[in-house]
Amino acid sequence: MFSLQTERLHLREMTDDDLDDMAGMLGDPVVMEYYPAPKTRMEAQLWIDWNKKNYAEHGFGLWIVETSDGTFVGDCGLTWQDVEGRRELEVGFHVRADLQGRGYASEAAVACKDHAYGLGVSHLVAIIHPSNVASQRVAEKIGLTFELVATDGGRERHVYGANL
């Protein structure tokens, strides 16, 4: 089973045992402010299933992020996305509302960026809601810069990216 370590964090594959934590986080209106709606418990299970499929097909996906003592922080990882008709590898992240502002998203995202580089990925993106300033700051902290405005289902998204 895949895992990554940082100074304060452990990233590992999601399992069905993570449903309570994932449903709590993905169902939180604060965490999901820039999504169409918070996710239901069933949608959180589908999120876990999607990531397990990504692990099987690509060797990566969004991973569970925990502190060194096992406290659930959120998820972070790499997923393939369509950006204006191009297939791009995205670094994505969610952090529990009560743990935001502690640098966990940036620390986990750097580990994912480094992992993408080790896989030979040449370009990495983050797709961010235009009003999500906190996520834009995380993207900039890990070396991504604003590249373009994209539309996804009629919704505007800002794409930050960098060549690795």
ABEGO torsion letter per residue (X at the ends): XBBBBBAABBBBBBBAAAAAAAAAAAABAAAAAABABBBBAAAAAAAAAAAAAAAAAAGBEBBBBBBAAGBBAEBBEBBBBBBGGBBBBBBBBBBBAAABGAGAAAAAAAAAAAAAAAAGBABBBBBBBAABAAAAAAAAAAGBBBABBBBBGGBBBBBBBBBX
